[in-house]
Amino acid sequence: MTVKDIKSSEEKHDGLLVLEPKTLAKTARPPLYKVLLLNDDYTPMDFVVCILKDIFHKGHEEAIRIMFEVHKSGMGICGTFTRDVAETKVEHVTAEARKNEHPLQCILEKE
Ligand code: TYC
């Protein structure tokens, strides 16, 4: 149900906004979290590109764009997810980086 739908049901109630708890539960959106990559001086660029492709499902051009964004500005956004998904992505990135002995840092930021 969209805000528009709520507005039209509002009209059916003589202009009074009546939101059933059920409706509120259905329309509530879960909080979202950004997954960020941080720059460092040691992780190879091609490793970061692979992470962006394999874990964040980015295409080649987009993966390169994000990697250079991180490299130049210090951080970049890999994607926005619900909390569980975002935490799992961070764990996968960190595990893969440590397995390959890279210091790559990946963090969450609440939107
Ligand atoms: N700065 C790294 C280098 O020059 C590349 C890099 C990019 C590292 C993005 C981390 O999140 C990162 N090899």
Boltz pocket constraint, residues with backbone or C-beta under 6 A from the ligand:
constraints:
  - pocket:
      binder: B
      contacts: [[A, 37], [A, 38], [A, 39], [A, 40], [A, 41], [A, 42], [A, 43], [A, 44], [A, 45], [A, 48], [A, 66], [A, 67], [A, 68], [A, 70], [A, 71], [A, 104], [A, 105]]
      max_distance: 6.0
